[in-house]
Amino acid sequence: MARSPVAEIICEPTDRMHAKLRHQFGETRSATGVRDPEQIMEVWTDAQGDWTLVVTYASGTSCIVAMGENWSQAEPENPA
């Protein structure tokens, strides 16, 4: 059975994680959201639709928690 690429969560100092996502994987930060005062969730995407979900902690560490393919940006829905 193949292991998931995130079977073990990958954590690094935030600056190093961001540099790796930009330069090694060609991704840019597409979205962010505050989870709580200590955590920010970030979605990083590339031109081919690959995506990476990163949690960034106030301590200065960031961790990849999920990754996948076929990211598409949804248009906001109009409220009824």
Sequence and secondary structure as in RCSB ss.txt:
>XXXX:A:sequence
MARSPVAEIICEPTDRMHAKLRHQFGETRSATGVRDPEQIMEVWTDAQGDWTLVVTYASGTSCIVAMGENWSQAE
PENPA
>XXXX:A:secstr
    TTSS EEEEHHHHHHHHHHTT  EEEEEEEEETTEEEEEEE TTS EEEEEEETTSEEEEEEEES      
     
